[in-house]
């Protein structure tokens, strides 16, 4: 058996992903950036941009890369928000995701779907699509509440 690395274990290990909940505040309207999945699982459903972390990749670099690959946005200031790891959240296997949050004020029109995203689109937070992929409805709800708390705190 060809195995890389010094430490190899017989038990299964979880997969790790990163997701970027990116908001735009336009006047009294708050938008969340979503991608329409081009691949299974959940092909054709809306999701928060994100994907798998490379084996030698830092989390901050992975989330910036995934956001750029799937939406064309780069240089967005992202901060780690929360980890989601409910068993069964991904039909491909045990998966834990580290979710980041960011707010942009310019360049909203530069989004362009790429990589495994069929579309990239801004949605009003009060009109998010139903039946989002994975547990992203829960992730979006948490991110929206966190954003509202931040906005209230800065007033």
Phi, psi and omega in degrees: 000129180267110181235138177267154175087164183277324186253119179232132184240151181278342182268153181294150178239150180286157172274153179236131176233169173230146177228149182239106175274101184252127182248154171231129178255116182237102185062238178266002183259136176243129181245149175241134180276126178233157174242150174264123187292130179268349182232160171287154357283160178067030177306133179087356179260157181276145182210163172284137181301140178169184179174191186286145177274132176293154185299329180248024186252135174288149182302315180300321179290321181296316182292322177295319179296311181299318179299316179294317182296318187271338184231349183082357180275133175223162179074015179280130177285116182241139175236144180296129185254306185193157174255135176243132184210029180301132178301133179090005182290341179226124182292349180280348180143185182295120184222135177241134179239141175257118185260133177251158179229144177211159179231130175243152180240349178217161179081018181299330182275000181270003181293140180209122182297143177204180180055237182264014176263124179282327179214157170228133186206147174273136177236137172298138184295343178269359181223050179286151181294147176285162175054053177292156181295156177052226175252030188290341172295318178293318179298314180298316180301314179298314181297320179296316178297319178296317179298314180301318178297320178295317180296321178294319182294334182269357180276000000 
